[in-house]
Amino acid sequence: MTLFQIILLIFLVICAVSVSFSKNLVRSIMEFMAFSLIMSIIWLTLESPDLGITEAAVGAGVTSILFFVTLKKIHAIREGNKNEEADK
């Protein structure tokens, strides 16, 4: 295992823990996107490009878009800075 893969695994664990403890929904989705992108890079370093591309497309792409659309539909995301003021 190379140093690059160890660093990626550390970032992967950090993303997983931060998603679990985050109270802001938008921030959680962004951390989930980062988790998926890091996981896709790990798949590429393990010489499995088909899984890496799928993880990037589905995990970071489609799933995150669906999360954002869902938050918009349930009015959890508001225009402007109203959402940030409501969190405080």
Helices and strands as residue ranges (DSSP letters): H 3-21, H 25-45, H 49-54, I 55-62, H 63-73, H 82-87
